[in-house]
Amino acid sequence: MNKGFTLSNGIVIPEVGFGSYLSTVNAGKENIKMALDAGYRYIDTARFYNNEEEVGEAWTEYGLAREELFLCSKVWPTFLGYEKTKESFEESCRCLKTDYLDMYLIHWPKQNQKDDNWAEKMREGWRALEDLYEEGRIRAIGVSNFLPHHLMELMKTAKIKPMLDQLELHVGYMQEYTLNYLEGEGILPQAWSPLGRGRVLNDTRIEELAVKYGKTNAQILLRFLLDRGIPVIPKASSLERMKQNLNVDGFRLSDEEISYLSSIPEIGWSGEHPDMVDF
Ligand SMILES: NC(=O)c1ccc[n+]([C@@H]2O[C@H](COP(=O)([O-])OP(=O)(O)OC[C@H]3O[C@@H](n4cnc5c(N)ncnc54)[C@H](OP(=O)(O)O)[C@@H]3O)[C@@H](O)[C@H]2O)c1
């Protein structure tokens, strides 16, 4: 059974979710059904992924009761603002065939470097999330790709502190400054691209640990994040890989190994920085 991490409002999120970005490009909704077959009960999606309809069809055709599934989606920065964010949320719910979401995140704090008004739009978007949370339409609210200075702007007017921050986190890109800040604020980090989108999978330092523990390289990368207290949302295309990524219990890395992997100089960064993106 997939264990969980508890958010500041007491909601438990599964430690391993299924990352659906680009996952439906080839197999469509069958890819999501395959993830459900593998045992995933947490699907990470977003308006931007353009696959919410496929996720909605997959889980309903699969025959799950809504409460058996943890569904997370995100509002894209061009839809930040009180009314626009609410409209985007309703569209996500319609596509996902649900009247509530388990978690809803602001996907990125800003559109691009010239987005001078980003803080105001982001704060208004957050106000929409707060209202939807208080109305019971969302069980947990959070952000994604927010660094401490973005969170400081948000918290100038927030009534409710974000419960989670979904960030690029993997061996070779651990964003320690932000992790320290989140810990101090009681905000749970969550790792996107936990396998570095494949870029760190074949590193010989990972391979050595995989041999030692009799696990795959992917399992070592995921175990490392979980041992650091960070839930993960890997994406995979085959049933075998999906199961592998879910089956990461039964061993732990030593403190020395965690320190070693945490200190590997930067490798595998996506190149996407929240203050330098251009959407
Ligand atoms: N909030 C954000 O801004 C943001 C940004 C990016 C991603 N995300 C979320 O995070 C999720 C995961 O990130 P990601 O898709 O970028 O990258 P990832 O999960 O780190 O890596 C996926 C890549 O690793 C391969 N892979 C998966 N399992 C494997 C295994 N056991 N052995 C060998 N290779 C394996 C996959 O290949 P195959 O597919 O060919 O199996 C794919 O090429 C996304 O799907 C999305 O939901 C969020």
The ligand as an SDF file (V2000), in Angstrom:
LIG
                    3D

 48 52  0  0  0  0  0  0  0  0999 V2000
    4.5090   21.5510  -11.6870 N   0  0  0  0  0  0  0  0  0  0  0  0
    5.2800   21.5900  -12.7590 C   0  0  0  0  0  0  0  0  0  0  0  0
    5.6530   22.6600  -13.2530 O   0  0  0  0  0  0  0  0  0  0  0  0
    5.7050   20.3130  -13.3850 C   0  0  0  0  0  0  0  0  0  0  0  0
    6.7200   20.3080  -14.3560 C   0  0  0  0  0  0  0  0  0  0  0  0
    7.0840   19.0960  -14.9170 C   0  0  0  0  0  0  0  0  0  0  0  0
    6.4800   17.9130  -14.5000 C   0  0  0  0  0  0  0  0  0  0  0  0
    5.4830   17.9420  -13.5740 N   0  0  0  0  0  0  0  0  0  0  0  0
    4.7880   16.7130  -13.1290 C   0  0  0  0  0  0  0  0  0  0  0  0
    5.7670   15.7740  -12.7130 O   0  0  0  0  0  0  0  0  0  0  0  0
    5.5730   14.5590  -13.4290 C   0  0  0  0  0  0  0  0  0  0  0  0
    6.8750   13.8090  -13.5810 C   0  0  0  0  0  0  0  0  0  0  0  0
    7.8700   14.5920  -14.1930 O   0  0  0  0  0  0  0  0  0  0  0  0
    8.4360   14.3050  -15.6720 P   0  0  0  0  0  0  0  0  0  0  0  0
    7.4090   13.5930  -16.4400 O   0  0  0  0  0  0  0  0  0  0  0  0
    8.9520   15.5930  -16.1790 O   0  0  0  0  0  0  0  0  0  0  0  0
    9.7180   13.4160  -15.4220 O   0  0  0  0  0  0  0  0  0  0  0  0
   10.1440   12.1200  -14.5630 P   0  0  0  0  0  0  0  0  0  0  0  0
    8.9760   11.4870  -13.9290 O   0  0  0  0  0  0  0  0  0  0  0  0
   11.2850   12.5450  -13.7270 O   0  0  0  0  0  0  0  0  0  0  0  0
   10.7520   11.1940  -15.6910 O   0  0  0  0  0  0  0  0  0  0  0  0
    9.9630   10.6100  -16.6860 C   0  0  0  0  0  0  0  0  0  0  0  0
   10.9220    9.9340  -17.6670 C   0  0  0  0  0  0  0  0  0  0  0  0
   11.5680    8.8230  -17.0090 O   0  0  0  0  0  0  0  0  0  0  0  0
   11.2740    7.6260  -17.7140 C   0  0  0  0  0  0  0  0  0  0  0  0
   11.0270    6.5760  -16.7030 N   0  0  0  0  0  0  0  0  0  0  0  0
    9.9860    6.5200  -15.8430 C   0  0  0  0  0  0  0  0  0  0  0  0
   10.1080    5.4620  -15.0260 N   0  0  0  0  0  0  0  0  0  0  0  0
   11.2300    4.8080  -15.3980 C   0  0  0  0  0  0  0  0  0  0  0  0
   11.8630    3.6350  -14.9250 C   0  0  0  0  0  0  0  0  0  0  0  0
   11.3700    2.9420  -13.9110 N   0  0  0  0  0  0  0  0  0  0  0  0
   13.0100    3.2450  -15.5350 N   0  0  0  0  0  0  0  0  0  0  0  0
   13.5210    3.9680  -16.5690 C   0  0  0  0  0  0  0  0  0  0  0  0
   12.9620    5.0960  -17.0370 N   0  0  0  0  0  0  0  0  0  0  0  0
   11.8250    5.5080  -16.4680 C   0  0  0  0  0  0  0  0  0  0  0  0
   10.0440    7.9010  -18.5440 C   0  0  0  0  0  0  0  0  0  0  0  0
   10.0740    7.1180  -19.7130 O   0  0  0  0  0  0  0  0  0  0  0  0
    8.7420    6.4700  -20.3560 P   0  0  0  0  0  0  0  0  0  0  0  0
    7.6500    7.4840  -20.2600 O   0  0  0  0  0  0  0  0  0  0  0  0
    9.1810    6.1780  -21.7470 O   0  0  0  0  0  0  0  0  0  0  0  0
    8.4260    5.2310  -19.5710 O   0  0  0  0  0  0  0  0  0  0  0  0
   10.2200    9.3890  -18.8750 C   0  0  0  0  0  0  0  0  0  0  0  0
   11.0890    9.5500  -19.9780 O   0  0  0  0  0  0  0  0  0  0  0  0
    4.9570   15.0300  -14.7440 C   0  0  0  0  0  0  0  0  0  0  0  0
    4.3710   13.9790  -15.4760 O   0  0  0  0  0  0  0  0  0  0  0  0
    3.9810   16.0580  -14.2440 C   0  0  0  0  0  0  0  0  0  0  0  0
    2.8060   15.4250  -13.7370 O   0  0  0  0  0  0  0  0  0  0  0  0
    5.1020   19.1210  -13.0030 C   0  0  0  0  0  0  0  0  0  0  0  0
  1  2  1  0
  2  3  2  0
  2  4  1  0
  4  5  1  0
  4 48  2  0
  5  6  2  0
  6  7  1  0
  7  8  2  0
  8  9  1  0
  8 48  1  0
  9 10  1  0
  9 46  1  0
 10 11  1  0
 11 12  1  0
 11 44  1  0
 12 13  1  0
 13 14  1  0
 14 15  2  0
 14 16  1  0
 14 17  1  0
 17 18  1  0
 18 19  2  0
 18 20  1  0
 18 21  1  0
 21 22  1  0
 22 23  1  0
 23 24  1  0
 23 42  1  0
 24 25  1  0
 25 26  1  0
 25 36  1  0
 26 27  1  0
 26 35  1  0
 27 28  2  0
 28 29  1  0
 29 30  1  0
 29 35  2  0
 30 31  1  0
 30 32  2  0
 32 33  1  0
 33 34  2  0
 34 35  1  0
 36 37  1  0
 36 42  1  0
 37 38  1  0
 38 39  2  0
 38 40  1  0
 38 41  1  0
 42 43  1  0
 44 45  1  0
 44 46  1  0
 46 47  1  0
M  CHG  2   8   1  16  -1
M  END
$$$$
